[in-house]
Amino acid sequence: MIKEYSGIAPKGDILLIQKLCEKLEGKSFLHVNSTREGGGVAEILHRMIPLLQDLGINAKWEVINGDAKFYDFTKKTHNALQGNEEIFTKSMWDHHYEVNKANMKKLSLGADAVLIHDPQPAPLINFRSASSKKRNKVWIWRCHIDVANPASNVWTNMKKYVKNYDAAIFSVAKFCKSLPIDEFIVTPSIDPLSDKNIELSEQEINAVAEKYSIPRDKHILLQVSRFDKFKDPIGVINAYKIVKKYNDCRLILAGSPATDDPEGEAILNEVKNYAGNDPDIIIMLLPPDCHRDINAIQRMSDVILQKSIKEGFGLTVSEAMWKEKPVIGGAVGGIPLQIVHGVTGFVVHSVEGAAFRIRQYLNNPEMARRMGQRGKEYVRNNFLLTRQIRDYLSLWYSLKNKGKNVIEL
Ligand code: UDP
């Protein structure tokens, strides 16, 4: 399977992965998160686990489960880590811990490397077996959230767990925290061979347009996102409304529910109300697994937005760039890592800024095309799955060899 990436992903990444796998062959690498469907973490794990297995790593993926109270709390922590003031009580944190304790009894956590994703399963570290540390096994906490400016107290509570890991991974340098453990920066990635990103024929794109009754007689603006306030769907509608005064176009807001996101429905209703009865605003609630359809919708669009006001990384930006689409993203979190302003897209700070850049693209298709092409190459060199696997294996191997100045492969 890794061979299929040859000619698509950078050769150096593939070679390094192969070398690292010679060293780590047969070892177990467990990932734990809180949902199998919805959002970027699940998106990546669905692709990364089988590829790691094919490379000879015993990769496993476990998902923790909780009750509604648990998901309400973890969504609150997510929001607070991204800067919202939320009210937390001791009993909420206790419940978070107890749910993790109950999960620990059901999950098999023994592995040579354990990568725990995000705050939901963070307390699992407290149940690490005593022998795990002695036997040079590594436990890493991986944060996918924009934690540049968390609300007061939430990080203090999270840190109680995070400091017990061997290392922490953040997506962007400015998310790093003061911690007594090693910290690494690893950006997320997209899989060029997945249903979400694979090349599609014009015929298939047309069929998807027909299936969802999307007319193609006007320019299409698109944002694909969970219905989450930090993705700013209302801001996208406002930008579209400004553009619409000058350029006839249609807006698609496509999203699907995530099992660990209890706020999605309320935000979706708010967005529907705000859109009113404008026939050129299409709001699509899609099943979580219709990756090929989303691929087609991205490919039929003229401008793709990710106008977030907080964003861990924003995989949808790289997905759009890989399809050579002109992109516009909020200047937050991981988005400016992907969008080199004026080169591979535009980053914006306001609704008006977004509207201005949409019009610039629509009025200058040749410029939009060139920026789209550069975007694809930028993603090829920086944000493909192979690069992320390279980074995970490298940091695992370096943690195993901690203390050595030079690690030979
Ligand atoms: N996504 C999807 N269907 C939707 C909405 C989003 O498949 O209706 C995918 C999207 O294509 C991307 C991921 O979910 O791969 C979202 O990742 P991102 O990093 O953009 O945001 P997150 O949801 O993790 O905050």
Boltz pocket constraint, residues with backbone or C-beta under 6 A from the ligand:
constraints:
  - pocket:
      binder: B
      contacts: [[A, 38], [A, 39], [A, 40], [A, 41], [A, 43], [A, 196], [A, 224], [A, 225], [A, 226], [A, 254], [A, 255], [A, 256], [A, 257], [A, 284], [A, 286], [A, 287], [A, 288], [A, 291], [A, 294], [A, 313], [A, 314], [A, 315], [A, 316], [A, 317], [A, 319]]
      max_distance: 6.0
